[in-house]
Amino acid sequence: MLQEREFERVGGGQSISVDVRVLAATNRDLNGAIAAGTFRQDLFYRLNGISDSDTTLCERRDDIPILLEYFIERYAKKARQENQDDK
């Protein structure tokens, strides 16, 4: 799905196109894990679009209010939709 941008449901007969973004975070040394054989190199290649391994969120405190605002609005919108569906 990450590479081809489509998938087939289990038991399905047609492909479904998707447009997704995957955000992955870890504190593991993935290059070391690849060398040790505990992480797949092809998956690392597909996930490694943009890497910001030098700075943590703790070091980018200015980003926290921006992220907080984004997630509050996102989940408030979802809650409003669910509330409308319940009526």
Solvent accessible surface area in square Angstrom, and as a share of the most:
residue,aa,sasa,rsa
1,M,106,0.47
2,L,63,0.31
3,Q,107,0.48
4,E,118,0.53
5,R,149,0.54
6,E,77,0.34
7,F,75,0.31
8,E,97,0.44
9,R,164,0.60
10,V,159,0.91
11,G,85,0.82
12,G,35,0.34
13,G,79,0.76
14,Q,137,0.61
15,S,63,0.41
16,I,46,0.23
17,S,91,0.59
18,V,34,0.19
19,D,120,0.62
20,V,72,0.41
21,R,233,0.85
22,V,82,0.47
23,L,171,0.85
24,A,68,0.52
25,A,102,0.79
26,T,79,0.46
27,N,152,0.78
28,R,124,0.45
29,D,100,0.52
30,L,37,0.18
31,N,103,0.53
32,G,33,0.31
33,A,9,0.07
34,I,38,0.19
35,A,92,0.71
36,A,76,0.59
37,G,63,0.61
38,T,96,0.56
39,F,45,0.19
40,R,150,0.55
41,Q,126,0.56
42,D,60,0.31
43,L,53,0.26
44,F,45,0.19
45,Y,169,0.64
46,R,97,0.35
47,L,56,0.28
48,N,68,0.35
49,G,69,0.66
50,I,170,0.86
51,S,78,0.50
52,D,82,0.42
53,S,101,0.65
54,D,129,0.67
55,T,55,0.32
56,T,80,0.47
57,L,75,0.38
58,C,92,0.55
59,E,118,0.53
60,R,82,0.30
61,R,162,0.59
62,D,124,0.64
63,D,48,0.25
64,I,69,0.35
65,P,83,0.52
66,I,121,0.62
67,L,70,0.35
68,L,104,0.52
69,E,128,0.58
70,Y,117,0.45
71,F,81,0.34
72,I,107,0.54
73,E,96,0.43
74,R,119,0.43
75,Y,111,0.42
76,A,36,0.28
77,K,109,0.46
78,K,106,0.45
79,A,56,0.44
80,R,128,0.47
81,Q,98,0.44
82,E,89,0.40
83,N,83,0.43
84,Q,116,0.51
85,D,117,0.60
86,D,123,0.64
87,K,178,0.75
